[in-house]
Amino acid sequence: MKKWLMAVMFGAVLVLGACGGGDDGASEEPAKETGGETADAGEAEDIYKNSCASCHGGDLEGGAGPDLTSVGSDLSQEEIETVIEEGQGSMPAGLVSGDDLTTLAGWLSEQK
C-alpha cells in the first residue's frame, strides 16, 4: 500500500512539475528576428519543453519516456508526427498538433 501511495505521489509531482515552468519574461521576438533555422529550432525547443520534457527529459535524454537524442536516426519526420498524433506505448495521443506538431517533428527528425 505504501509503495502504491508513493508511486501515485511521485506521478502527481511529475505531472504538476510539467505543468509549471516559469515565464522568465524574455521576449521571443529577438530569436525570431535572427530568422532561419535558429528561430525554428528555438520554437521547437519551446514546444518540446512545454509538451515533452517532463517525460523525455530536458535534454532529450529520457526519463519516464525513451531517450530522443538520436530519434531522427530511427524515424522520419512523418513517422515522428504519427507517433505524436497517435501516441505510442504509455505516451498519450495528441499532445501537440497543427503547426506546432510539424515544427516539433521536423526538429526531432534532425536529432541524429
C-alpha positions in Angstrom: 0.0 0.0 0.0 2.8 2.4 0.9 4.6 1.7 -2.4 1.4 2.4 -4.3 0.9 5.6 -2.5 4.5 6.7 -3.1 4.1 5.9 -6.8 0.9 7.9 -7.1 2.5 10.9 -5.2 5.6 10.7 -7.4 3.5 10.7 -10.6 1.5 13.7 -9.3 4.7 15.6 -8.6 5.9 14.8 -12.2 2.6 16.0 -13.7 2.5 19.1 -11.6 6.1 19.9 -12.3 5.5 19.6 -16.0 2.6 22.0 -15.8 4.7 24.6 -14.0 7.5 26.4 -15.6 8.1 30.0 -15.1 7.9 32.7 -17.6 11.3 34.4 -17.4 9.8 37.5 -19.2 12.1 37.2 -22.1 10.5 38.1 -25.4 10.6 35.5 -28.2 10.8 38.2 -30.8 14.6 38.7 -30.8 15.1 35.0 -31.5 12.7 35.2 -34.5 14.4 38.2 -35.9 17.6 36.1 -36.5 15.5 34.1 -38.9 16.1 30.7 -40.5 16.8 27.5 -38.5 17.6 29.3 -35.3 14.1 30.7 -34.9 12.5 27.3 -35.9 14.9 25.4 -33.5 14.1 27.8 -30.7 10.4 27.5 -31.3 10.6 23.7 -31.5 12.6 23.6 -28.3 10.0 25.7 -26.5 7.2 23.3 -27.8 9.3 20.3 -26.6 9.9 21.8 -23.1 6.2 22.6 -22.7 4.8 19.3 -24.0 7.5 16.6 -23.9 10.4 17.3 -21.5 8.5 16.1 -18.4 8.8 12.6 -19.7 11.6 12.7 -22.2 14.0 14.9 -20.2 15.2 18.4 -20.6 18.0 17.4 -22.9 16.2 14.6 -24.8 18.0 12.1 -22.6 14.9 10.2 -21.5 13.3 9.6 -18.2 9.7 8.2 -17.9 9.8 8.2 -21.7 12.5 7.0 -24.0 15.7 8.8 -24.9 15.2 11.0 -28.0 18.8 12.2 -28.6 19.0 10.2 -31.8 15.4 9.7 -32.7 16.0 11.2 -36.2 18.3 8.3 -37.0 15.4 5.8 -36.4 12.3 7.7 -37.6 11.5 10.2 -40.4 9.6 13.4 -39.7 6.4 11.8 -40.9 6.9 8.8 -38.6 7.6 11.1 -35.6 4.4 13.1 -36.4 2.4 9.9 -36.4 3.8 8.8 -33.0 2.9 12.3 -31.6 -0.6 12.3 -33.1 -1.5 8.7 -32.3 0.6 8.1 -29.1 2.7 5.1 -28.5 3.1 2.8 -25.5 2.2 4.9 -22.4 2.5 8.2 -24.4 -0.9 9.7 -24.9 -2.1 10.8 -28.3 -2.4 14.4 -29.5 0.0 16.2 -27.1 1.0 18.6 -29.9 -1.0 19.4 -33.1 -1.1 21.7 -36.1 1.9 23.8 -36.9 3.5 23.0 -33.6 3.4 19.3 -34.5 5.2 20.0 -37.8 7.8 22.2 -36.2 8.5 19.8 -33.4 8.6 16.7 -35.6 11.0 18.5 -38.0 13.3 19.4 -35.2 13.2 15.9 -33.6 13.9 14.4 -37.0 17.2 16.3 -37.1 18.3 14.7 -33.8 20.8 12.1 -35.0 
